[in-house]
Amino acid sequence: MSIEKFSLETVLSVHRWTDTLFSFTLTRPAHFKFTAGQFARIGLKVGEELVVRAYSIVSSPYDETLEFFSIVVPDGAFTSNLQHLKVGDELYLEKIPYGFLTLARYQLPLPKDLWLLATGTGLAPFLSMLQDFETWSKYQHIHLVYSVRTRAELAYVNRIQEIAQTFGEGHSGFKFVPVITRDATADLHERLPRLIENGALEQVVGMSFDPNSSHIMLCGNPEMVEDTKEALKRRGLSMNRRGEGNIAVENYW
């Protein structure tokens, strides 16, 4: 892979949520422009080899720095090294962003209610979308549903509330719904496909999925994405293709 495609950026901060989840920020070059929901390709040197992985961007498109959310993959060629990041380290950033998990893909139905369904680090692109004032102005109702295994893995909870207060000031239609699948005492603890099938998610949110108004985005592990997509299709919702339809997806690895 040509090194000329990358700029060398500096690690500004590292935040460790758990032993296997961490966030980090990088300097943002002036040339790097992106749309909320897109991902960047980040590289690091492992020996003489440049190892590159895709990371959805947590930051607002208007931030001066770039933030990313990562899981540690045991024995992974990339994250087993990345987990030891410290302030001042350098990483390679490909000069252009990628991805089509953006709100611009929706043409019909017209914007009304937005459902953002994430597992694990799949939360990242949705945080970026929620730090764009246009998202709040376009949608009357926004539901962020974040599914994790344990309560300790509920990252960014305080930040989500801050984002809603800052970017959604005066917006009364936002709801954050945590799901904790290994905690039977949690209000919602079943997998997302099951919560859709039994109606529990809609009951907690206070709204129903509607083929005529709902935009639904899925980001997370491939099994969740596939099973949730099929559960939604059984409810009469359709995949978004060529600008039309309800469901847009991204597998997060």
C-alpha positions in Angstrom: 0.0 0.0 0.0 1.4 3.4 -1.0 2.5 5.4 2.0 1.8 8.6 -0.1 -1.9 8.0 0.5 -1.5 8.8 4.2 -0.6 11.7 6.4 1.1 11.1 9.7 -1.0 12.3 12.6 -0.3 12.6 16.4 -2.3 11.0 19.2 -3.8 13.7 21.4 -5.7 11.7 24.0 -6.5 8.1 24.9 -9.5 7.1 27.1 -9.9 3.5 28.3 -13.5 2.5 29.0 -12.8 -1.1 29.8 -10.0 -3.6 29.3 -11.2 -4.1 25.8 -12.7 -0.8 24.8 -10.9 2.5 24.3 -11.2 5.8 22.5 -8.5 8.0 21.1 -8.2 11.4 19.3 -5.8 12.4 16.5 -4.7 15.7 15.0 -6.9 16.5 12.0 -5.2 17.7 8.8 -6.8 20.6 7.1 -7.4 18.6 3.9 -9.4 15.8 5.7 -13.1 16.5 5.1 -15.9 14.0 5.8 -19.6 13.5 6.2 -21.1 12.3 9.5 -21.3 8.5 9.4 -18.2 8.0 7.2 -15.1 6.1 8.3 -11.4 6.7 8.0 -8.6 4.2 7.3 -5.9 4.3 10.0 -2.5 2.6 9.8 0.4 1.7 12.0 3.7 0.2 11.4 4.1 -3.4 12.6 7.7 -4.2 11.9 8.2 -3.0 8.3 4.6 -3.5 7.3 1.9 -0.8 7.4 -1.3 -2.5 8.8 -4.5 -0.5 8.0 -8.0 -0.8 9.4 -11.2 1.1 9.0 -12.6 3.1 11.8 -15.9 5.1 11.9 -15.4 8.6 13.0 -16.9 9.7 16.4 -16.1 13.4 15.8 -18.4 16.1 14.4 -17.6 17.0 10.8 -16.7 20.5 12.3 -14.3 19.3 15.1 -10.7 20.3 14.9 -9.6 16.8 16.0 -10.6 13.3 15.0 -11.9 10.8 17.5 -12.3 7.0 17.1 -13.7 4.2 19.2 -12.0 0.8 19.2 -12.3 -2.7 20.6 -9.3 -4.8 21.4 -9.3 -8.0 19.3 -7.2 -10.7 21.0 -4.1 -11.4 18.9 -5.3 -9.0 16.3 -2.5 -7.6 14.1 -3.8 -4.1 14.5 -5.6 -3.6 17.8 -3.2 -5.7 19.8 -0.7 -3.0 19.0 -3.1 -0.1 19.0 -4.3 -0.8 22.5 -0.9 0.4 23.8 -1.4 3.9 22.3 -0.2 6.9 24.4 -0.3 10.6 23.9 2.3 11.7 21.4 2.4 8.5 19.4 1.9 8.8 15.6 -0.6 7.0 13.3 -1.1 7.0 9.6 -4.4 8.5 8.4 -5.5 7.9 4.8 -6.2 11.3 3.2 -9.8 10.6 2.1 -12.8 9.2 4.0 -15.0 6.3 2.9 -18.5 5.0 3.4 -22.2 5.5 2.6 -23.8 5.2 6.0 -24.8 8.8 5.9 -28.2 10.6 6.1 -27.7 12.0 2.7 -28.6 8.6 1.2 -32.2 9.0 2.3 -34.6 10.6 -0.3 -37.8 8.7 0.3 -39.5 8.5 2.7 -38.9 12.1 3.7 -37.2 12.6 7.1 -39.4 12.3 10.1 -38.3 9.7 12.6 -34.7 8.4 12.8 -33.7 5.2 14.5 -30.0 4.6 15.2 -29.4 1.0 16.3 -25.8 0.2 17.4 -23.9 -2.6 19.2 -20.5 -2.0 20.7 -18.2 0.3 18.8 -20.8 0.6 16.1 -22.0 3.6 18.1 -19.3 5.8 16.6 -20.9 7.0 13.4 -24.1 7.8 15.2 -22.3 10.0 17.6 -20.9 11.9 14.7 -24.4 12.3 13.1 -25.7 13.6 16.4 -23.0 16.3 16.5 -24.3 17.7 13.2 -27.0 20.4 13.7 -28.6 19.3 10.4 -29.6 16.0 11.9 -31.6 17.7 14.6 -33.3 20.1 12.2 -34.4 17.4 9.8 -35.9 14.9 12.2 -38.8 15.3 14.5 -37.9 12.2 16.5 -34.5 10.7 17.0 -34.0 7.3 18.8 -30.5 6.2 19.7 -30.5 2.5 20.8 -27.2 1.2 22.1 -26.8 -2.5 22.9 -23.9 -3.8 24.9 -23.2 -7.0 26.9 -22.5 -5.4 30.3 -23.2 -2.2 32.1 -19.4 -1.4 32.1 -19.4 -1.4 28.3 -22.0 1.5 28.1 -19.5 4.0 26.8 -20.2 7.7 26.1 -23.4 7.8 28.1 -22.6 11.2 29.7 -21.3 12.5 26.3 -24.6 11.4 24.7 -26.5 13.6 27.1 -24.2 16.5 26.5 -24.5 16.2 22.8 -28.3 16.1 23.1 -28.3 19.3 25.2 -25.8 21.1 22.9 -26.9 20.1 19.5 -30.5 19.3 20.2 -31.3 22.3 22.4 -35.1 22.8 22.2 -35.6 19.5 20.4 -38.1 17.4 22.4 -38.0 14.2 20.3 -34.7 12.6 21.3 -34.6 9.3 23.3 -31.5 7.3 24.3 -32.3 3.7 24.9 -29.5 1.4 26.4 -29.8 -2.3 26.1 -27.6 -4.6 28.3 -27.9 -8.2 27.1 -26.1 -9.9 30.0 -28.0 -8.0 32.8 -31.4 -9.5 33.5 -32.2 -6.5 35.8 -31.8 -4.0 32.9 -35.0 -2.5 31.5 -34.1 -4.0 28.1 -31.8 -7.0 28.0 -32.7 -9.1 25.0 -31.0 -8.9 21.6 -32.2 -6.2 19.2 -33.9 -8.5 16.8 -35.9 -10.0 19.6 -36.8 -6.5 21.0 -38.2 -5.7 17.5 -40.1 -8.9 17.2 -41.8 -8.7 20.6 -42.5 -5.0 20.3 -40.6 -4.1 23.5 -38.3 -1.6 21.8 -41.2 0.4 20.3 -43.0 0.3 23.6 -40.1 1.8 25.5 -39.5 4.4 22.8 -43.2 5.2 22.5 -43.3 5.0 18.7 -43.7 2.3 16.1 -41.5 1.6 13.1 -43.4 3.0 10.1 -42.5 2.2 6.4 -43.9 5.6 5.5 -41.7 7.7 7.8 -38.9 5.7 9.5 -35.2 5.9 8.6 -33.4 3.1 10.4 -29.6 2.7 10.5 -27.8 -0.4 11.8 -24.1 -0.5 12.8 -22.3 -3.2 14.7 -21.4 -6.8 14.6 -22.5 -8.6 11.4 -24.7 -11.1 13.2 -26.7 -8.2 14.8 -26.9 -6.3 11.6 -28.2 -9.3 9.6 -30.7 -10.5 12.2 -32.0 -7.0 12.9 -32.3 -6.2 9.2 -34.4 -9.4 8.7 -36.6 -8.6 11.7 -37.3 -5.2 10.3 -38.1 -6.5 6.9 -40.6 -8.9 8.4 -42.3 -5.7 9.8 -42.7 -4.4 6.3 -39.7 -2.1 6.2 -37.4 -2.1 3.2 -33.7 -1.8 2.5 -32.6 1.7 1.3 -31.5 1.4 -2.3 -30.9 4.3 -4.7 -32.2 6.7 -2.1 -35.5 5.0 -1.4 -36.3 2.7 1.5 -36.0 2.6 5.3 -33.0 0.5 6.3 -29.3 1.3 5.9 -26.6 -0.9 7.4 -22.9 -1.2 8.1 -21.0 -4.2 9.5 -18.5 -2.9 11.9 -15.8 -5.5 11.1 
